[in-house]
Amino acid sequence: MQMYYDVAVFMDAVDLQDADVFGYSMAGLQLAIRHPERSTR
């Protein structure tokens, strides 16, 4: 399983609709690419 998926599952578990994604993280980058509705930046 990919880390971006873990982040999306965690966001669902804590009822977090979207988040600012920053830094140089592959999980953050993949989350922004694969789930653009979940990231605000």
C-alpha positions in Angstrom: 0.0 0.0 0.0 1.2 3.5 -0.7 1.8 6.2 1.9 -0.6 8.6 0.2 -3.4 6.1 0.7 -2.5 5.9 4.4 -2.8 9.7 4.6 -6.2 9.7 2.9 -7.4 6.9 5.2 -6.2 8.8 8.3 -7.9 12.0 7.1 -11.2 10.0 6.7 -10.7 8.5 10.2 -10.4 11.9 11.9 -13.0 13.5 9.6 -10.6 15.9 8.0 -12.0 17.0 4.6 -8.9 18.8 3.3 -5.4 19.9 4.4 -2.6 22.1 3.4 0.1 19.9 1.9 3.6 21.2 2.0 7.2 20.1 2.1 9.1 17.6 0.0 7.2 14.5 0.8 6.4 11.8 -1.7 3.2 11.0 0.3 2.1 14.6 0.2 2.9 15.0 -3.5 1.0 11.8 -4.4 -1.9 12.8 -2.2 -2.1 16.1 -4.0 -1.9 14.4 -7.4 -4.2 11.5 -6.8 -6.7 13.3 -4.5 -6.6 17.0 -5.4 -9.9 17.6 -3.6 -8.1 16.6 -0.4 -5.3 19.2 -0.6 -5.7 22.9 -0.6 -2.2 23.8 -1.8 
